[in-house]
Amino acid sequence: MRSKTKARGQKIRRRFSRFSRKTADASVEHIQENIIERVSHIRRIRLLIVEWSLLVLAIIMLSITQGIWYVNSYQIEGWGKGGTYTEATLGKVASLNPLVASSSSEKVLSKLMFAPLAAPDYSGHTGPALASSITVNDTGDKWTVKLRENLRWSDGAPITNADVLYTVKIIQSAALNTSYLSNLSGVKVSEEEGNLLFTLSAPYANFSSALNFPILPSHILGEVPITQLLEHSFNTSPVTSGAFTYNASQNIGTDGEKMIYLNKNPAFYGGEPYLETFVVHAFLNSDDIIAAINNGSVTATAELLPTDADLIDSSIIERQTALSSGVFAFFNTKQGILSNKAIRKAIQKGVDMESLRAPLGDEPALNFPLLSSQVDIKNYPTLPEYDPDYAKDVIEKANLENRTIRLATTNGGYFPSLAENLKYQLEQLGFQVELSISNPGQEFLLNVIRPRNYDILIYEIELGADPDLFAYYHSSQANESGLNLSNYSSGLASDLLLAARSTVDPSLRAAKYESFLEHWVEDVPALGIYQVDLSYFVAKNIRTFSEDNRLVTAVDRFVDVNYWATERVAKNRTP
């Protein structure tokens, strides 16, 4: 049996071997006949080969093109998360405590790192921020604020009513004397049924705008004496609640130039920002800012004037947006030479406002402390006509023993040129003028603004989304802690301001303000110069604030900063 099986296997191998040799011989014969012997024929059909090759290549290219078109048909280019945005600002950063922010650099950092209870929205009207709701009683003297749920500080601690109560206490303390004091003067705040109750000493129709103040963390600062608050490490490395958190600071040189690095805050109430990093580069002069925006070391800046556009590279986009802010020449009505109303009125007639405004370019003139967007004034009072001869005559007849006027301003924007122009005109009227131009910041606030160390101050004030001149012209604010920069005191004018701020009816409010403006023109606590425009220079292919936003102040451009972006990505279309 075994021998038969073996013989059968050998027979199968011999058969397979013969078949393999036969197949190999046939293959060699086929290759010889159909390939090797026909190579010489290629020359005669080379054109046909090229044509077929091009046809195949065209088909391949059309297939690739169709694939790309198909992909693009359901994809669009959009903004992605990540990237760094560097903003050039002007002024030193002495403190990161938002309650004492005074320089432009400090105000930008305050807006980026700290969220208020309420803030201007895209329309320029005040709306909730950390608050989820803000309601008022029928009489307008009690306001209830409810915080959003699950609010967090950057260290993970919850943001609570206790933080708001603590912050109001600090603001109302005379020891710190913050710029928010005038809005909260006489206001009592308490916690009732889980909400915050603000009780006012008098009705205030626009009190929600007074809630636009940054909140401090009581779990960190609550036990720190107010007198030592500005010495705490919080002022250099704060816990934050805004769109960005503090990361690090870098000194550039020894004069005060600095870069502050911020990281996105995933816990921000408005949503996690697109940008990964926001850098604030605090410069000390505008020339360095111009150089930085031109060489691309910064992304954008809001610190330059429209007249600087000629110095900016054509690759940089300029945006211009009107602000609810005005620049005025404030007259110190309580001390010095301008406590004399007749002298103030002489200056009112003796200063050529058209000449004073000549270098301002497209900045709109502002004759009164109210904007047409705030209140519908039907009949503005008539301003006196320019009459330098009349002014000189009044000044001569006054027999002044001292004709020295202390004129003060800061070195930002148009202020120095305005001050030089006004100085020249005052000297033509017969005054001696001592001009001081200081760096904006805490020192200017402490040494010039608060002690009212001037006779005339050229300065910018925020007029707000809604009209309220109480802080700037009510007699109760004519002190170091108030914003009545003119030290203006008039019983009738103060009564009109109180009546206007407590009146809900727009037509009645407008009538009160019309009467106030008559007193303002007659008493001359200030001269209106111009309404401020924000010129924002930004690199191309960057998403920044929407041009449809109505800005109240320059830092309100950050209202939608969590949507700013520098990274472009492809995204699938939504079906």
C-alpha positions as CSV (number, residue, x, y, z in Angstrom):
1,M,0.0,0.0,0.0
2,R,2.8,2.4,0.9
3,S,4.7,1.6,-2.4
4,K,1.6,2.4,-4.5
5,T,1.1,5.7,-2.8
6,K,4.7,6.6,-3.3
7,A,4.6,5.7,-7.0
8,R,1.4,7.8,-7.4
9,G,3.1,10.9,-5.8
10,Q,6.1,10.6,-8.1
11,K,3.9,10.4,-11.1
12,I,2.1,13.7,-10.0
13,R,5.4,15.5,-9.5
14,R,6.6,14.5,-12.9
15,R,3.3,15.7,-14.4
16,F,3.5,19.1,-12.6
17,S,7.2,19.5,-13.6
18,R,6.3,19.0,-17.3
19,F,3.5,21.5,-17.0
20,S,5.7,24.1,-15.4
21,R,8.4,23.7,-18.1
22,K,5.8,24.0,-20.8
23,T,4.3,27.1,-19.1
24,A,7.7,28.8,-18.8
25,D,8.6,28.1,-22.4
26,A,5.2,29.6,-23.5
27,S,5.8,32.7,-21.4
28,V,9.2,33.3,-22.8
29,E,7.9,32.8,-26.3
30,H,5.0,35.2,-25.6
31,I,7.3,37.9,-24.2
32,Q,9.7,37.4,-27.1
33,E,7.0,37.7,-29.6
34,N,4.8,40.5,-28.1
35,I,7.3,42.7,-26.3
36,I,10.9,42.3,-27.3
37,E,10.3,41.8,-31.0
38,R,7.8,44.8,-31.0
39,V,10.0,47.3,-29.2
40,S,11.2,48.6,-32.6
41,H,7.6,49.5,-33.5
42,I,7.4,52.1,-30.7
43,R,9.0,54.8,-32.8
44,R,6.1,54.5,-35.3
45,I,3.3,54.9,-32.6
46,R,5.1,57.3,-30.2
47,L,2.6,60.1,-31.0
48,L,-0.3,57.9,-30.1
49,I,1.4,56.9,-26.9
50,V,1.9,60.6,-25.9
51,E,-1.8,61.3,-26.7
52,W,-3.0,58.5,-24.5
53,S,-0.6,59.5,-21.7
54,L,-1.9,63.1,-21.8
55,L,-5.5,61.8,-21.8
56,V,-4.8,59.7,-18.7
57,L,-3.0,62.6,-17.0
58,A,-6.0,64.9,-17.7
59,I,-8.4,62.4,-16.3
60,I,-6.3,62.2,-13.1
61,M,-6.1,66.0,-12.8
62,L,-9.8,66.4,-13.3
63,S,-10.4,63.8,-10.6
64,I,-8.2,65.6,-8.2
65,T,-9.8,69.0,-9.0
66,Q,-13.3,67.5,-8.5
67,G,-12.1,66.1,-5.1
68,I,-10.8,69.5,-4.0
69,W,-14.0,71.3,-5.2
70,Y,-16.1,68.7,-3.4
71,V,-14.2,69.3,-0.1
72,N,-14.4,73.1,-0.5
73,S,-18.1,72.9,-1.2
74,Y,-18.7,71.9,2.4
75,Q,-15.8,73.7,4.1
76,I,-15.4,77.4,4.9
77,E,-12.5,79.4,6.4
78,G,-13.3,80.5,9.9
79,W,-11.7,81.6,13.2
80,G,-10.1,79.0,15.4
81,K,-8.9,78.9,19.0
82,G,-5.4,79.7,20.0
83,G,-2.9,82.4,19.1
84,T,-1.6,85.5,20.8
85,Y,-2.9,89.1,20.6
86,T,-0.5,91.9,21.7
87,E,-2.0,95.3,22.5
88,A,0.2,98.4,22.8
89,T,-0.9,100.7,25.5
90,L,0.4,104.0,26.9
91,G,1.4,104.7,30.5
92,K,3.1,102.9,33.4
93,V,1.6,99.9,35.2
94,A,2.1,100.7,38.9
95,S,-0.6,98.3,40.2
96,L,-2.9,95.6,38.9
97,N,-5.5,96.4,41.4
98,P,-8.5,97.5,39.3
99,L,-9.9,99.9,41.8
100,V,-6.9,102.2,41.5
101,A,-6.3,101.9,37.7
102,S,-5.5,105.3,36.3
103,S,-3.2,105.0,33.3
104,S,-4.5,103.7,30.0
105,S,-2.4,100.6,30.5
106,E,-3.8,99.9,33.9
107,K,-7.4,100.5,32.7
108,V,-6.9,98.0,29.8
109,L,-5.6,95.4,32.2
110,S,-8.5,96.0,34.6
111,K,-11.0,95.4,31.8
112,L,-9.3,92.3,30.6
113,M,-8.9,90.7,34.0
114,F,-11.8,91.8,36.1
115,A,-15.5,91.6,35.4
116,P,-18.0,94.1,36.9
117,L,-21.6,93.5,38.0
118,A,-22.9,95.4,34.9
119,A,-21.2,96.8,31.8
120,P,-22.1,98.4,28.5
121,D,-23.2,95.9,25.9
122,Y,-22.9,95.9,22.1
123,S,-25.5,98.7,21.8
124,G,-23.8,100.9,24.4
125,H,-26.5,100.4,27.0
126,T,-25.8,99.0,30.4
127,G,-26.6,95.3,30.8
128,P,-25.7,92.5,33.3
129,A,-22.2,91.1,33.5
130,L,-21.5,89.1,36.6
131,A,-25.1,89.8,37.5
132,S,-27.8,87.6,35.9
133,S,-30.5,90.2,36.6
134,I,-30.8,93.8,37.8
135,T,-34.3,95.0,38.8
136,V,-35.6,98.2,40.4
137,N,-38.6,99.0,42.5
138,D,-41.3,101.5,41.5
139,T,-39.8,104.5,43.2
140,G,-36.3,103.9,41.7
141,D,-34.4,103.9,45.1
142,K,-34.0,100.2,45.6
143,W,-32.1,98.0,43.1
144,T,-31.9,94.2,43.4
145,V,-29.0,92.3,41.8
146,K,-28.8,88.6,41.4
147,L,-25.4,87.0,40.6
148,R,-25.0,84.4,37.9
149,E,-24.7,80.8,39.1
150,N,-21.3,78.9,39.2
151,L,-19.2,82.0,38.9
152,R,-15.5,81.3,39.7
153,W,-12.3,83.2,40.4
154,S,-9.2,82.2,38.5
155,D,-8.0,80.2,41.5
156,G,-11.2,78.2,41.5
157,A,-12.9,79.9,44.5
158,P,-16.6,80.9,43.9
159,I,-17.5,84.5,43.3
160,T,-20.2,85.3,45.8
161,N,-22.2,88.2,47.3
162,A,-19.6,88.5,50.0
163,D,-17.1,89.7,47.3
164,V,-19.5,92.4,46.2
165,L,-20.2,93.5,49.7
166,Y,-16.5,93.7,50.4
167,T,-15.7,95.6,47.2
168,V,-18.4,98.2,47.9
169,K,-17.0,98.7,51.4
170,I,-13.5,99.3,50.0
171,I,-14.8,101.7,47.3
172,Q,-16.7,103.7,49.9
173,S,-13.7,104.0,52.2
174,A,-12.1,107.4,52.3
175,A,-8.7,105.7,52.9
176,L,-8.5,104.3,49.3
177,N,-10.5,107.1,47.6
178,T,-11.2,105.4,44.3
179,S,-12.8,106.9,41.2
180,Y,-15.9,104.7,41.7
181,L,-16.7,106.5,45.0
182,S,-18.9,109.2,43.5
183,N,-21.3,106.6,42.0
184,L,-21.7,104.7,45.2
185,S,-21.7,107.6,47.7
186,G,-24.6,107.3,50.1
187,V,-25.5,103.9,48.8
188,K,-26.2,101.0,51.2
189,V,-25.8,97.5,50.1
190,S,-27.0,94.3,51.9
191,E,-27.8,90.7,51.2
192,E,-31.4,89.7,51.3
193,E,-32.8,86.2,50.3
194,G,-29.6,85.4,48.4
195,N,-29.6,88.6,46.4
196,L,-27.9,92.0,46.7
197,L,-30.0,95.0,47.6
198,F,-28.7,98.4,46.8
199,T,-30.6,101.1,48.7
200,L,-30.1,104.7,47.4
201,S,-30.6,107.9,49.3
202,A,-32.6,109.2,46.4
203,P,-34.2,107.8,43.2
204,Y,-31.7,107.3,40.4
205,A,-33.1,106.2,37.0
206,N,-29.7,105.1,35.7
207,F,-28.2,103.4,38.7
208,S,-27.4,100.3,36.8
209,S,-24.6,102.2,35.1
210,A,-23.1,102.8,38.5
211,L,-22.7,99.0,38.9
212,N,-19.9,99.0,36.3
213,F,-17.2,98.6,38.9
214,P,-14.7,95.6,39.2
215,I,-15.1,93.1,42.0
216,L,-12.3,92.2,44.4
217,P,-11.9,88.7,45.9
218,S,-12.8,88.8,49.6
219,H,-11.4,85.4,50.3
220,I,-7.9,86.8,49.6
221,L,-8.2,90.4,50.7
222,G,-11.0,90.3,53.3
223,E,-8.6,90.3,56.3
224,V,-6.2,92.9,54.9
225,P,-6.5,96.3,56.5
226,I,-7.5,98.9,53.9
227,T,-4.5,101.0,54.7
228,Q,-2.3,98.1,53.6
229,L,-4.4,97.0,50.7
230,L,-2.1,98.6,48.0
231,E,0.9,96.8,49.5
232,H,-0.6,93.3,49.2
233,S,0.9,90.8,46.6
234,F,-2.6,90.9,44.9
235,N,-1.5,94.2,43.3
236,T,1.3,92.5,41.4
237,S,-0.2,89.0,40.9
238,P,-4.0,89.1,41.1
239,V,-6.7,86.5,41.2
240,T,-9.1,87.5,38.4
241,S,-12.6,87.1,37.1
242,G,-12.5,88.5,33.6
243,A,-11.8,86.9,30.2
244,F,-8.1,86.5,31.0
245,T,-5.9,85.5,34.0
246,Y,-2.6,86.9,35.1
247,N,0.5,84.9,34.1
248,A,3.6,87.0,34.3
249,S,5.2,90.4,33.9
250,Q,8.4,91.4,32.1
251,N,10.3,94.7,32.6
252,I,11.7,96.3,29.4
253,G,14.5,98.5,30.5
254,T,14.6,100.5,33.7
255,D,12.2,103.4,32.9
256,G,8.9,101.6,33.5
257,E,8.1,100.0,30.1
258,K,6.6,96.6,30.8
259,M,4.9,93.6,29.2
260,I,2.1,91.8,31.0
261,Y,1.2,88.3,29.9
262,L,-2.3,87.0,30.3
263,N,-3.8,83.6,29.7
264,K,-7.4,82.8,28.7
265,N,-9.8,82.1,31.5
266,P,-11.8,79.0,30.8
267,A,-14.2,79.9,33.7
268,F,-15.1,83.3,32.2
269,Y,-18.9,83.9,32.5
270,G,-19.0,85.1,28.8
271,G,-17.4,81.9,27.5
272,E,-13.9,80.7,27.0
273,P,-11.9,83.1,24.9
274,Y,-10.7,82.1,21.4
275,L,-7.3,83.6,22.1
276,E,-4.8,81.5,24.1
277,T,-2.7,84.5,25.3
278,F,-3.3,88.3,25.5
279,V,-0.2,90.4,26.0
280,V,-0.4,94.1,27.1
281,H,2.8,96.0,26.2
282,A,2.8,99.2,28.2
283,F,4.9,101.8,26.4
284,L,6.0,105.2,27.8
285,N,5.6,107.2,24.6
286,S,3.6,107.1,21.3
287,D,6.7,107.1,19.1
288,D,7.7,103.6,20.4
289,I,4.1,102.5,19.8
290,I,4.2,103.6,16.2
291,A,7.5,101.8,15.7
292,A,6.0,98.6,17.3
293,I,2.8,98.6,15.2
294,N,4.9,99.1,12.0
295,N,7.4,96.4,12.7
296,G,4.7,93.9,13.7
297,S,5.8,93.3,17.3
298,V,2.3,94.3,18.4
299,T,-1.1,93.4,17.0
300,A,-3.0,96.6,17.7
301,T,-3.2,99.8,19.6
302,A,-5.8,102.4,20.6
303,E,-3.2,105.0,21.8
304,L,-2.6,106.9,18.6
305,L,-4.3,109.9,17.1
306,P,-6.0,110.0,13.7
307,T,-3.2,112.3,12.6
308,D,-0.7,109.5,13.2
309,A,-2.3,107.5,10.3
310,D,0.3,109.0,7.9
311,L,3.1,107.4,10.0
312,I,1.5,103.9,10.0
313,D,2.3,101.3,7.5
314,S,-0.3,100.7,4.8
315,S,-0.8,97.1,5.9
316,I,-2.3,98.3,9.2
317,I,-6.1,99.0,9.3
318,E,-7.4,102.1,11.1
319,R,-10.9,102.0,12.7
320,Q,-12.5,105.1,14.0
321,T,-15.4,104.9,16.5
322,A,-17.0,107.7,18.5
323,L,-16.9,107.4,22.2
324,S,-19.2,108.8,24.9
325,S,-16.3,110.9,26.2
326,G,-15.5,114.6,26.0
327,V,-12.5,116.8,26.6
328,F,-13.1,120.0,28.5
329,A,-11.1,122.9,30.0
330,F,-12.3,122.8,33.6
331,F,-12.1,126.1,35.5
332,N,-11.4,125.9,39.3
333,T,-14.3,128.0,40.6
334,K,-13.4,127.7,44.2
335,Q,-9.8,128.9,44.5
336,G,-7.4,131.0,42.7
337,I,-8.0,133.6,40.0
338,L,-10.9,131.8,38.4
339,S,-13.0,131.9,41.5
340,N,-14.1,135.2,40.0
341,K,-17.0,134.6,37.7
342,A,-16.4,137.7,35.7
343,I,-12.9,136.5,34.8
344,R,-14.3,133.1,33.8
345,K,-16.8,134.8,31.5
346,A,-14.1,137.0,30.1
347,I,-12.1,133.9,29.2
348,Q,-15.2,132.3,27.7
349,K,-15.5,135.3,25.3
350,G,-11.8,135.8,24.8
351,V,-10.7,132.3,23.8
352,D,-11.1,131.5,20.1
353,M,-12.5,128.0,20.2
354,E,-12.3,127.6,16.4
355,S,-8.6,128.3,16.6
356,L,-8.2,126.0,19.6
357,R,-9.9,123.1,17.8
358,A,-8.0,123.6,14.5
359,P,-5.4,120.9,15.1
360,L,-8.0,118.3,16.1
361,G,-8.8,117.0,12.5
362,D,-12.0,115.1,12.3
363,E,-12.7,115.1,16.1
364,P,-16.3,116.5,16.5
365,A,-16.6,119.8,18.4
366,L,-18.3,119.5,21.8
367,N,-19.9,122.7,23.2
368,F,-21.9,121.2,26.0
369,P,-21.4,118.4,28.6
370,L,-24.2,116.3,27.0
371,L,-24.2,114.3,23.8
372,S,-27.1,114.3,21.3
373,S,-27.1,110.4,21.6
374,Q,-27.8,110.7,25.3
375,V,-30.7,113.1,25.6
376,D,-33.0,114.9,23.1
377,I,-32.3,118.6,23.9
378,K,-34.7,120.8,21.9
379,N,-33.2,124.2,22.7
380,Y,-29.6,124.6,23.5
381,P,-28.5,127.8,25.2
382,T,-26.7,130.3,23.0
383,L,-22.9,130.5,23.5
384,P,-21.3,134.0,23.7
385,E,-19.5,135.1,20.6
386,Y,-15.8,135.4,20.4
387,D,-14.8,139.0,21.5
388,P,-11.2,139.3,22.7
389,D,-11.4,143.1,23.1
390,Y,-14.4,142.8,25.5
391,A,-12.4,140.1,27.4
392,K,-9.3,142.3,27.7
393,D,-11.4,145.2,28.9
394,V,-13.0,143.1,31.7
395,I,-9.7,141.8,32.8
396,E,-8.1,145.3,33.0
397,K,-11.0,146.7,35.0
398,A,-10.8,143.8,37.5
399,N,-7.5,145.2,38.8
400,L,-6.2,141.8,39.6
401,E,-3.2,141.7,41.9
402,N,-2.2,138.3,40.5
403,R,-2.7,137.4,36.9
404,T,-1.0,134.0,37.0
405,I,-3.1,131.0,35.8
406,R,-1.9,127.5,36.6
407,L,-2.8,125.4,33.5
408,A,-2.4,121.6,33.8
409,T,-2.9,118.6,31.6
410,T,-1.3,115.2,30.7
411,N,1.0,114.3,27.8
412,G,-1.5,112.0,26.0
413,G,-3.2,112.7,22.7
414,Y,-4.0,116.2,21.7
415,F,-3.7,117.5,25.2
416,P,-0.2,119.1,25.0
417,S,-1.0,121.0,21.8
418,L,-4.3,122.1,23.2
419,A,-2.6,123.4,26.3
420,E,0.1,125.3,24.4
421,N,-2.6,126.9,22.2
422,L,-4.7,127.9,25.2
423,K,-1.6,129.2,27.0
424,Y,-0.9,131.4,24.1
425,Q,-4.4,132.8,23.9
426,L,-4.6,133.4,27.6
427,E,-1.3,135.3,27.4
428,Q,-2.8,137.4,24.6
429,L,-5.6,138.3,27.1
430,G,-3.0,139.6,29.6
431,F,-2.5,136.5,31.9
432,Q,0.8,134.9,32.9
433,V,0.4,131.1,32.4
434,E,2.3,128.4,34.3
435,L,1.9,125.3,32.1
436,S,2.5,121.8,33.6
437,I,2.2,118.7,31.4
438,S,2.4,115.5,33.4
439,N,2.4,111.7,32.7
440,P,-1.0,110.2,33.2
441,G,-1.3,107.9,36.1
442,Q,-1.5,107.6,39.9
443,E,0.9,110.5,40.5
444,F,-1.1,112.9,38.4
445,L,-4.3,111.8,40.2
446,L,-2.8,112.2,43.6
447,N,-0.8,115.4,43.0
448,V,-3.0,117.3,40.6
449,I,-6.5,116.0,40.3
450,R,-7.5,115.3,43.9
451,P,-6.0,118.5,45.5
452,R,-7.3,120.5,42.5
453,N,-3.8,121.8,42.0
454,Y,-4.7,123.9,39.0
455,D,-6.7,126.9,37.8
456,I,-7.5,125.3,34.4
457,L,-7.4,121.6,33.7
458,I,-7.6,120.2,30.2
459,Y,-8.9,116.7,30.8
460,E,-11.1,114.0,29.4
461,I,-14.2,112.7,31.2
462,E,-16.6,109.8,30.5
463,L,-20.1,111.1,29.7
464,G,-21.6,107.6,29.8
465,A,-24.2,105.8,27.8
466,D,-27.0,107.7,29.6
467,P,-27.0,111.3,30.7
468,D,-25.9,111.9,34.3
469,L,-23.8,115.0,35.1
470,F,-24.2,114.6,38.9
471,A,-20.7,113.3,39.4
472,Y,-19.1,116.2,37.5
473,Y,-21.2,119.3,38.5
474,H,-23.2,118.6,41.6
475,S,-21.9,120.6,44.6
476,S,-21.6,117.5,46.8
477,Q,-18.9,116.2,44.5
478,A,-16.7,119.3,44.8
479,N,-14.1,117.7,47.0
480,E,-11.0,115.5,46.7
481,S,-13.0,112.3,46.5
482,G,-15.4,113.6,43.9
483,L,-15.2,114.2,40.2
484,N,-16.4,117.7,40.2
485,L,-13.2,118.9,38.6
486,S,-14.4,122.5,38.5
487,N,-15.3,122.6,42.2
488,Y,-18.6,124.0,40.8
489,S,-21.2,124.8,43.5
490,S,-24.7,126.1,42.5
491,G,-27.8,125.3,44.5
492,L,-30.1,125.7,41.5
493,A,-27.8,123.6,39.2
494,S,-27.5,120.9,41.8
495,D,-31.3,120.7,42.3
496,L,-31.8,120.4,38.5
497,L,-29.2,117.5,38.3
498,L,-30.9,115.6,41.2
499,A,-34.3,116.1,39.5
500,A,-33.0,114.9,36.1
501,R,-31.3,111.8,37.4
502,S,-34.4,110.7,39.3
503,T,-36.8,111.3,36.4
504,V,-37.7,108.3,34.2
505,D,-39.7,110.2,31.6
506,P,-37.3,111.2,28.8
507,S,-39.1,114.5,27.9
508,L,-39.1,115.7,31.5
509,R,-35.5,114.7,31.9
510,A,-34.6,116.7,28.8
511,A,-36.3,119.8,30.1
512,K,-34.3,119.5,33.4
513,Y,-31.1,119.3,31.5
514,E,-32.0,122.2,29.2
515,S,-32.4,124.4,32.4
516,F,-29.1,123.0,33.7
517,L,-27.2,123.9,30.5
518,E,-28.4,127.5,30.8
519,H,-26.7,127.7,34.3
520,W,-23.6,125.9,32.9
521,V,-23.2,128.4,30.2
522,E,-23.8,131.4,32.5
523,D,-21.6,130.2,35.4
524,V,-18.8,128.9,33.1
525,P,-17.4,126.0,35.2
526,A,-15.8,124.6,32.0
527,L,-15.4,125.1,28.2
528,G,-16.3,122.2,26.0
529,I,-13.6,121.3,23.4
530,Y,-14.3,118.1,21.6
531,Q,-15.9,114.6,21.6
532,V,-13.4,111.8,21.6
533,D,-13.0,109.4,18.7
534,L,-11.2,106.1,19.2
535,S,-8.7,105.4,16.5
536,Y,-7.9,101.7,16.6
537,F,-4.9,100.6,14.5
538,V,-4.9,96.8,14.0
539,A,-3.1,94.3,11.7
540,K,-5.0,92.7,8.9
541,N,-6.5,89.2,9.1
542,I,-7.3,89.7,12.8
543,R,-10.8,89.5,14.4
544,T,-11.2,92.2,16.9
545,F,-14.3,94.2,18.2
546,S,-17.2,94.6,15.8
547,E,-17.5,98.0,14.1
548,D,-21.2,97.8,14.9
549,N,-20.5,98.1,18.6
550,R,-21.3,101.4,20.2
551,L,-18.5,102.2,22.6
552,V,-19.0,104.3,25.7
553,T,-15.4,104.3,26.7
554,A,-12.2,103.2,24.9
555,V,-11.9,100.1,27.0
556,D,-15.4,99.0,26.1
557,R,-13.9,97.7,22.9
558,F,-13.2,94.6,25.0
559,V,-16.9,93.9,25.5
560,D,-16.6,90.9,23.1
561,V,-12.9,90.1,23.6
562,N,-13.7,86.4,24.2
563,Y,-14.5,86.3,20.4
564,W,-11.3,88.0,19.2
565,A,-9.0,85.7,17.2
566,T,-5.8,85.5,15.2
567,E,-6.0,81.9,13.9
568,R,-7.7,80.9,10.7
569,V,-9.0,77.4,10.3
570,A,-11.1,75.4,7.8
571,K,-14.5,74.4,9.1
572,N,-17.3,72.2,7.8
573,R,-20.4,73.9,6.7
574,T,-23.5,73.4,8.9
575,P,-26.1,71.4,6.8
